Amino acid sequence: MFVTYILFSEMIDCYYVGSTGNLPDRLKRHNSGRSTFTKRGIPWLVVYQKTYETKSEAYQAEIYIKSQKSRKYIEQLISQQ
């Protein structure tokens, strides 16, 4: 199973969209400062996740969410979960 996820940082009031095969490990890497972009927003919280059968499906969902370039769209996804 693969997951498309959205993280939120209260510190910088920002969302981060990604996909992975291991969400707990990926969240740990975001919050340990090993990712350049997310380092400045620690701590990150998972506010949305959706599972997919394949890595490709999860990645395509990630790309679609990012292509919307819309905080409003992301917040609608979160509220529907």
Secondary structure, DSSP 8 states (H G I E B T S, - for coil): -EEEEEEEETTTTEEEEEEES-HHHHHHHHHTT-STTGGGG-S-EEEEEEEESSHHHHHHHHHHHHHT--HHHHHHHHHH-
